[in-house]
């Protein structure tokens, strides 16, 4: 028995010595120390030994298996470190290499401007209209009639407004003012809303005009609303959008749906009032149309003008964005040229 043990031990030592990688070492361990190994079979044979022999052989078997185990563990450790180092070396990452560039999309400058305008008016107490997307394909009744625009008004001319060929009295809305009418029909005062959206006009396309553009409409109706409030709100809006040092100017004007009507100018952003090509030498830029809601408009929408009054305003989003970001061609908003869009 002792000889057999010695013999197995020597074979094992030789093979441990020859094993030159983790896998080979693992195989040696399986061969000599696993459950089915010859060595373990010897342990199982212990029960047939003379009682006096049992402790001697038992101790020998234990010491040999401990010795083999620790030799294998030691070598295992060495191989493990070596293989790990080789792997690390091979898979080394060069942190100085350029990363993979994943370009992100940008918010379109018009969306950005609309978001900013909506945020400012929210701050001033105006919420988005319930029907916040009043239809772009609209009946004349809401785009013109109920806004007190007379039948013979030049804005109704096909040269200005796109009419539907197949349906009578249907237009592409020429202004967001239809949202005023729809809001007044949908809810009772007090009303304090804004409504942004697309509008369409039959224009010759140029650097200043496109036949699709965007407006934001505002409407405030309550008891005792005055022109002073109109001025307070819109001056504050201009201060928040253009900065506090911009002077404003109110010019009397005419819109069918407001009386009195005003156009509001802001001092030219480019020349600070000295006069340049952007402001056509006047030193002022027109940015808003507004006025006190005409009593006819209120009456038509079922609101009693003896109890309620209100003001309304409308402005072009492209124009406001062009002034703020010094963009000199409205067509840039619609070309989808990445060189332009990436700047926002
Ligand atoms: N709808 C007018 C336009 O397209 C702008 C406007 C002027 C809207 C005065 C208003 C307003 O609500 O009160 O030119």
Boltz pocket constraint, residues with backbone or C-beta under 6 A from the ligand:
constraints:
  - pocket:
      binder: B
      contacts: [[A, 174], [A, 175], [A, 176], [A, 177], [A, 217], [A, 218], [A, 255], [A, 257], [A, 258], [A, 262], [A, 288], [A, 289], [A, 290], [A, 291], [A, 311], [A, 312], [A, 313], [A, 314], [A, 315]]
      max_distance: 6.0
